[in-house]
């Protein structure tokens, strides 16, 4: 058996795409032992198998090709230990990042399943909600306004990516406007956050303490909310409750998740004492 191998043979032996081998050649990571000047055929020797094995092993560990080449050009035990320890640190950071993503996915699944429960729609509930944190953009927002520009401003001020906004944004109506039964203008746009995960250098941060709320979920969006504010305020007045803080209005399901408007779900939460 010949000790020299064509690129196609190396491809089959190591189950690696020919285009990848050509790329490795172009960056001087894994070059053929010789090239036939007449035909352009690349030939690899059996002595090169160890180098390719090392490349594929380190690549499986997700080590960047540039760092793999640096190691192969200067093989040393201390060098490989440093390389592996650095990759271990990067991997641990990625694991923590994916755990956060997993938590966000689980929370979103739970939220959608919860708000999709038709038995809980249109019911006034009195419930204790835990302490929460929000970042706010304080500005007057009319019910008919398009929220996209305000969301982008909140995103910029809070140093957060738009990818985390889907299904998380809410609007607030001040206690004063609630008492005056003004439901067509909002006083702030907000986002629920976890304080240890982001920097909010220019954002207005507000802690919502553990509090008792009167709440109601309904089919619709902010445009349909006035009727339900009146119901909640009537219930709070009948029970002798005092409005403790601004009302929160969160559209959990809207065009971002479905085109079926009959499945839109919004919730109003009014803190009471």
BASE-535598 format. One record per residue: x, y, z negated of N, C-alpha, C in turn. Coordinates in steps of 0.2 Angstrom, whole numbers, padded with zeros to 4 digits, always signed. Each point is the difference from the previous one (the first is absolute). Layout:
! BASE-535598
XYZXYZXYZ...
END
This chain:
! BASE-535598
+0004-0006+0000-0004+0006+0000+0004+0006+0000-0001+0005+0004+0004+0006+0001-0001+0004-0007+0006+0003-0002+0000+0005-0005-0002+0007+0001-0002+0001+0007-0002+0007+0002-0007-0001+0002-0004+0005-0002-0007+0000+0001-0003+0007+0003-0004-0001+0005-0004+0005+0003-0005+0003-0005-0001+0007+0002-0005+0003-0004-0007-0003-0001-0002-0004+0005-0006-0003-0001+0000-0006-0004+0006-0003+0000+0001-0006-0005+0000+0002-0007+0004+0006-0001+0000+0003-0007-0007+0001-0002-0004+0003+0004-0007+0002-0001-0004-0006-0003+0001-0006+0004-0004-0006-0002+0003-0003-0007+0007+0000+0000+0003-0003-0006-0002+0004-0007-0001+0006+0001-0001+0004-0006-0007+0003-0001-0004-0002+0005-0007+0003+0001+0000+0007-0001+0004+0004+0004+0000+0007+0000-0001+0002+0008-0004+0006+0000-0001+0002+0007+0006+0003+0004+0000-0002+0006+0006+0002+0004+0001+0008+0000-0006+0004+0000+0001+0007-0001+0003+0002-0006-0001-0003-0005+0003+0001-0007+0007-0001+0001+0003-0005+0003+0007-0002+0000+0003+0006+0005-0003+0002+0005+0002+0005+0004+0001+0007-0004-0005+0001-0004+0000+0006-0004+0006+0000-0005+0001-0006-0003+0006-0001-0005+0006+0001+0003+0001-0002+0007+0006+0001+0004+0001+0008+0001-0006+0003+0001+0001+0007+0002+0002+0005-0006-0002-0003-0006+0002+0004-0006+0007-0003-0003+0003-0005+0003+0006-0003-0002-0001-0004-0006-0006-0002-0002-0001-0004-0006+0002-0008+0002-0002-0002+0006+0001-0007+0002+0002+0000+0007+0006+0000+0002+0002+0001+0007+0002-0007+0002-0001-0001+0007+0002-0007+0003+0008+0000-0001+0002-0007+0000+0008-0001+0000+0003+0002+0007-0004-0001+0005+0002+0002+0007-0006+0002+0004+0002+0004+0005-0005+0001+0005+0003-0001+0007-0004-0004+0004+0002-0001+0007-0001+0006+0004+0006+0003+0003-0001+0006+0003-0003+0000+0007+0000-0006+0003-0004-0001+0006-0007-0001-0001-0002-0004-0005-0007-0001-0001-0004+0004-0005+0004+0003-0005-0002+0003-0005-0003-0004-0006+0001-0007+0001-0002-0005-0005+0004+0001-0007-0004+0000-0005+0003+0001-0007+0002-0007-0002+0006-0001-0003+0001-0007-0003+0002+0001-0008-0003-0004-0004+0002+0000-0007+0003-0007-0002+0005+0001-0005+0003-0006-0002-0003-0002-0006+0002-0007-0002-0003-0003-0006+0003+0003-0006+0006+0004+0001+0003+0003-0006-0004+0006-0002-0005+0002+0004-0004+0006-0001-0006-0001-0004-0002-0007-0001-0006-0002-0003-0001+0003-0007+0006-0001-0004+0000+0003-0007-0002+0007+0000+0002+0004+0004-0001+0007+0000-0008+0001+0002-0002-0003+0005-0007+0000+0001-0005-0002-0005+0002-0006-0004-0004-0002-0005+0000+0005-0006+0006+0003-0001+0000+0006-0005-0004+0005+0001+0000+0002+0007-0005+0006+0002-0007-0002-0001-0002-0006+0002-0007-0002-0001-0002-0001-0007+0005-0002-0004-0002-0001-0007-0001+0007-0004+0005+0005+0002-0001+0007-0003-0006+0003+0003-0001-0001+0006-0006+0003+0003-0007-0002-0003+0000-0007-0002-0006-0002-0003-0001+0003-0007+0006+0002-0003-0001+0004-0007-0002+0007+0002-0001+0002+0006-0002+0007+0002+0005+0005-0001+0007-0002+0000+0005+0004+0000+0001+0004+0007+0001+0006+0000+0001+0004+0006+0005-0003+0004+0000+0000+0007+0005-0002+0004+0006+0004+0000+0000+0006-0001+0006+0004-0001+0004-0002-0006-0003-0002-0006+0003-0002-0006+0003-0007+0001-0004-0004+0004+0003-0007+0002+0006+0000+0004+0000+0005+0005+0006+0001+0004+0006+0002-0005-0001+0005-0004+0005+0002-0004+0003-0005-0005-0004-0005-0002+0002-0005-0004+0004-0005+0004-0002-0002+0006+0003-0005+0004+0007+0003+0003+0000+0006+0001+0007+0003+0002+0005+0001-0006-0003-0001-0006+0005+0000-0006-0003-0005-0005+0001-0006+0001-0003-0005-0005+0004+0000-0006-0004+0000-0006+0003+0000-0006-0005-0002-0005+0002-0004-0005-0005-0002-0005-0003+0006-0004+0004+0005-0002-0003+0006-0003-0005+0004+0005+0002+0000+0006-0004+0003+0005-0007-0003+0001+0000-0007+0000-0007-0004+0000-0004+0001-0006+0004+0000-0006-0004+0001-0006-0003+0007+0000+0003+0005+0002-0002+0007+0000-0006+0000+0005+0000-0003+0006-0005+0000+0005-0006-0003-0003+0001-0006-0003-0006-0004-0003-0003+0004-0005+0004+0003-0005-0003+0004-0005-0004+0006+0002+0002+0003+0005-0003+0006+0003-0007-0002+0003+0000-0006+0004-0006-0002+0003-0005-0003-0006+0003-0003-0005-0004-0002-0005-0004+0006-0003+0003+0006-0001-0003+0006-0003-0005+0003+0005+0002+0000+0007-0005+0002+0005-0006-0004+0000+0001-0007-0001-0006-0005+0000-0004+0001-0006+0003+0002-0006-0004+0001-0006-0005+0006+0001+0003+0005+0003-0004+0006+0002-0005-0001+0004+0001-0004+0005-0006-0002+0005-0005-0004-0004+0002-0005-0004-0005-0004-0004-0004+0005-0004+0003+0005-0003-0004+0004-0004-0005+0004+0004+0002+0002+0006-0004+0004+0005-0006-0004+0002+0002-0007+0002-0006-0004+0002-0005-0002-0006+0003+0000-0006-0005-0001-0005-0005+0006-0001+0003+0006+0001-0004+0006+0000-0006+0000+0005+0003-0003+0006-0005+0000+0006-0005-0005-0002+0002-0006-0003-0005-0005-0001-0005+0002-0005+0002+0004-0005-0004+0003-0005-0005+0005+0003+0002+0004+0005-0004+0004+0003-0006-0004+0004+0003-0005+0004-0005-0004+0004-0005-0003-0005+0002-0003-0005-0005-0003-0005-0005+0005-0003+0003+0006-0001-0005+0005-0003-0005+0002+0005+0002+0000+0007-0004+0002+0005-0005-0005+0001+0002-0006+0000-0005-0006+0002-0005+0000-0006+0002+0001-0006-0005+0000-0006-0004+0006+0001+0002+0006+0002-0004+0006+0000-0005-0001+0006+0002-0003+0006-0005-0001+0005-0005-0005-0002+0002-0005-0003-0005-0005-0002-0005+0002-0005+0003+0004-0005-0004+0003-0005-0006+0005+0003+0003+0005+0004-0005+0005+0002-0005-0003+0006+0002-0006+0002-0005-0003+0005-0005-0004-0003+0000+0000-0006-0006-0004-0004-0006+0005+0000-0005-0002+0004-0006+0003+0002-0004+0001-0007+0001-0005-0004-0004+0001-0007+0002+0006-0004+0006+0002+0001+0002+0006-0004-0002+0007+0003-0003+0000+0006-0001+0006+0004-0006+0004-0003+0000+0006+0000-0005+0005-0002-0002-0001-0007+0004-0003-0004-0001-0001-0008+0004+0005-0004-0004+0004-0004+0004+0004-0005+0003-0004-0005+0007+0000-0001+0003-0004-0005+0004+0005-0005+0000-0002-0006+0004+0003-0005+0006-0004-0002+0006+0002+0002+0006-0005-0001+0006+0004-0003+0004-0004-0003+0006+0003-0003+0006-0001+0005+0003+0005+0003+0005-0001+0005+0007+0001-0004+0005-0004+0002+0007+0001-0003+0003+0007+0002+0005+0001-0004+0005+0006+0002+0002-0001+0007+0000+0006+0004+0002-0001+0007+0004+0007+0001+0004+0000+0005+0004+0005+0002-0002+0002+0008-0001+0007+0001-0001+0002+0007+0005+0006+0002+0001+0000+0006+0004+0006+0003-0006+0004+0004+0000+0006-0001-0005+0004+0003+0002+0006+0004-0004+0001+0005+0001+0006+0004-0006+0005-0001+0001+0005-0004-0005+0005-0002-0002+0005+0005-0005-0001+0003-0003+0005+0005-0007-0002+0002-0003+0006+0002-0007-0001+0001-0001-0004+0007-0005-0005-0001-0001-0004+0006-0008-0001+0001-0002+0003+0006-0007-0001+0001-0002-0007+0002-0006-0002-0002-0002-0007+0002+0001-0002+0007-0001+0005+0005+0000-0001+0007+0007+0000+0003+0005+0002-0005+0007+0001+0003+0003-0007+0002+0004+0000+0005+0004-0006+0001+0006+0000-0005+0001-0006-0003+0005-0001-0006+0007-0001+0002+0001-0001+0007+0006-0003+0002+0006+0005-0001-0001+0006+0001+0005+0005-0001+0002+0001-0008-0005+0000-0004+0001+0000-0007+0003-0006-0003-0001-0006+0003+0003-0006-0002+0008+0000+0002+0001+0003+0006+0007+0001+0002+0004+0005-0005-0003+0005-0002+0003+0004-0005+0001-0003-0006-0005-0004-0003+0001-0004-0006+0006-0005+0001+0000-0003+0006+0006-0005+0001+0006+0004+0000+0001+0006+0003+0006+0003+0000+0002+0003-0007-0005+0002-0004+0002+0003-0007+0002-0006-0005-0003-0006+0001+0001-0005-0004+0006-0005+0002+0003+0002+0006+0005-0005+0002-0002-0007+0001-0006-0001+0003-0002-0006+0001-0002-0001+0007+0001-0007+0003-0002-0001+0007-0007-0001+0001-0002+0002+0006-0007-0001+0001-0003-0007+0000+0005-0005+0001-0003-0007+0000-0003-0002-0007+0001+0004-0005-0003-0002-0007-0006+0003-0001-0002+0005+0004-0006+0004-0001-0007-0004+0002+0000-0005+0004-0006-0003+0002-0004-0003-0006-0006+0003-0001-0004-0003-0005+0001+0003-0007+0005+0005+0000+0002+0002-0007-0002+0007-0001-0002+0004+0005-0001+0007-0001-0007+0002-0003+0000+0005-0005-0007+0002-0002+0000+0007+0000-0006+0003-0002-0002+0007+0000-0002+0001-0007+0001+0006-0003-0002+0002-0007-0005+0006+0001-0005+0000-0004-0004+0006-0001+0001+0003-0008+0001+0006-0001+0001+0003-0006-0006-0001-0005+0001+0000-0006-0006+0000-0005-0004+0006+0001+0003+0006+0002-0004+0006+0001-0005-0001+0006+0002-0003+0005-0004-0001+0006-0005-0005-0001+0002-0005-0004-0005-0005-0002-0006+0003-0004+0002+0004-0005-0005+0003-0004-0005+0005+0004+0003+0003+0005-0004+0004+0005-0003-0003+0005+0001-0007+0000-0003-0004+0006+0003+0002+0007+0006+0001+0000+0003+0002+0007+0004-0006+0002-0003-0004+0004+0003-0006+0002+0003+0000+0008+0000+0006+0003+0002+0000+0007+0007+0002+0000+0003+0002-0005+0007+0002+0000+0004-0003-0005+0006-0003+0002+0004-0004-0005+0006+0005-0002+0003-0001-0006+0005+0004-0002+0007-0003+0000+0001-0006+0002+0006-0004+0001-0001-0006+0003+0006-0002+0003+0001-0007+0003+0005-0003-0004-0001-0007-0001+0005-0003-0005+0001-0007+0003+0005-0003-0003+0002-0007+0001+0002-0003-0006-0003-0006-0002+0003-0004-0006+0007-0003+0002+0004+0001-0005+0007-0002+0000+0002-0004-0006+0006-0003+0000+0004-0002-0005+0006+0004-0001+0001+0003-0006+0005+0005-0001+0007-0002+0001+0001-0007-0001+0007-0002+0000+0002-0002+0007-0004+0001+0005+0002-0003+0007+0001+0006+0005-0001+0006-0002+0001+0005+0005+0002+0007-0003+0003+0004+0004+0002+0007-0003-0005+0005+0003-0003+0004-0005-0005+0005+0002+0003+0007-0001+0005+0002+0003+0003+0006-0002-0004+0006+0001-0004+0000+0005-0004+0006+0002-0007-0001-0001-0002-0006-0003-0007-0002+0000-0003+0002-0007-0006+0001-0001-0004+0002-0006-0002-0007-0003+0003-0002-0006-0001-0006-0003-0005+0001-0005-0005-0005-0001-0005+0000-0005-0001-0007-0003+0000+0000-0006-0001-0007-0004-0007+0000-0002-0004-0005+0002-0007-0001-0002+0000-0005-0005-0002+0002-0006+0001-0004-0006-0006-0005+0000+0001-0005-0004-0005-0005+0000-0007+0003-0002-0005-0001+0003-0006+0004+0000-0006-0004+0001-0006+0003-0002-0006-0003+0002-0003+0004+0006-0002-0004+0004-0003+0003+0007-0007-0002+0001-0004+0004+0003-0006-0002+0004+0002-0001+0007-0002-0005+0003+0002-0001+0007-0005-0003+0004+0000+0001+0007-0004-0003+0004+0003-0001+0007-0001-0006+0003+0002-0002+0007-0006+0001+0005+0002+0002+0006-0005+0000+0005+0002-0001+0007-0004-0002+0004+0002+0000+0007+0000+0006+0003+0006+0002+0003+0001+0007+0003+0007+0003-0001+0001+0006+0001+0006+0004-0001-0002+0006-0004+0005+0005+0000+0000+0006-0003-0007+0004+0002-0001-0001+0006-0006+0004+0003-0007-0002-0003+0000-0006-0003-0006-0003-0003+0000+0001-0008+0005+0003-0003+0001+0000-0007-0005+0004-0004-0003+0005+0002-0003+0005-0004-0006-0003-0004-0004-0004+0004-0005-0004-0003+0002-0004-0007+0006-0003+0001+0002-0004-0006+0003+0004-0005+0003+0006+0001+0002+0004-0005-0006+0002-0004-0006+0002+0003-0006+0002-0004-0002-0006-0004+0000-0006+0002-0002-0005-0004+0004-0001-0006+0007+0000+0001+0004-0001-0006+0000+0006-0005-0001+0006+0003-0001+0005-0005-0006+0000-0004-0006-0002+0004-0006-0001-0004+0000-0005-0005+0004-0006+0001+0001-0005-0005+0004+0003-0006+0005+0003+0002+0005+0003-0005-0004+0005-0005-0004+0004+0003-0004+0005-0004-0005-0004-0004-0003-0005+0003-0006-0004-0004+0003-0003-0006+0007-0003+0001+0003-0003-0006+0004+0005-0005+0000+0006+0002+0003+0005-0005+0007+0000+0001+0003-0002+0006+0007+0000+0001+0003+0007+0002+0006+0001-0002+0003+0006+0002+0005-0002+0005+0001+0004+0006+0004-0001+0005+0007+0002-0003+0005-0005+0001+0007+0001-0003+0005+0002+0004-0001-0001+0007+0005+0002+0004-0003+0000+0007+0005+0001+0005-0003+0000+0007-0002-0006+0003-0005+0000+0004-0002-0006+0003+0004-0003+0005+0001-0006+0001+0004-0003+0005-0004-0004+0005+0001+0001+0006-0003-0003+0006+0004-0004+0004+0000-0007+0001+0004-0004+0003-0004-0004+0006+0002+0001+0006-0002-0004+0005+0004-0006+0001-0002-0006-0002+0004-0006+0000+0000-0003+0007-0006+0000+0003+0000-0003+0007-0003+0005+0005+0004+0002+0005-0003+0004+0005+0003-0002+0007+0001+0005+0004+0002-0001+0007+0007-0003+0000+0004+0001-0005+0007-0003+0000+0000-0008-0001-0006-0003-0002-0001-0007-0001-0005-0003+0005-0005+0004+0002-0005-0003+0004-0004+0005+0004-0003-0002+0006-0004+0005+0004-0007-0001-0002-0002-0005-0004-0007-0001-0002-0001+0005-0006-0004+0005+0001-0001+0005-0005-0005-0003-0005-0003-0005+0001-0004-0003-0005+0004-0003-0006+0006-0001+0001+0005-0003-0005+0004+0005-0003-0001+0007+0001+0004+0005-0003-0002+0000-0007+0005+0000-0005-0002+0001-0007+0004+0005-0003-0004+0004-0004+0003+0006-0004-0002-0001-0007+0004+0003-0004-0001+0000-0008+0001+0006-0003-0005+0003-0004+0001+0006-0004+0001-0002-0007+0005+0003-0003+0002-0001-0007+0000+0006-0004-0005+0001-0005+0000+0006-0004+0002-0001-0007+0005+0003-0003+0002-0002-0007-0005+0004-0004-0001-0004-0006-0005+0003-0005+0002-0001-0007-0003+0004-0004+0001+0000-0007-0006-0001-0004
END
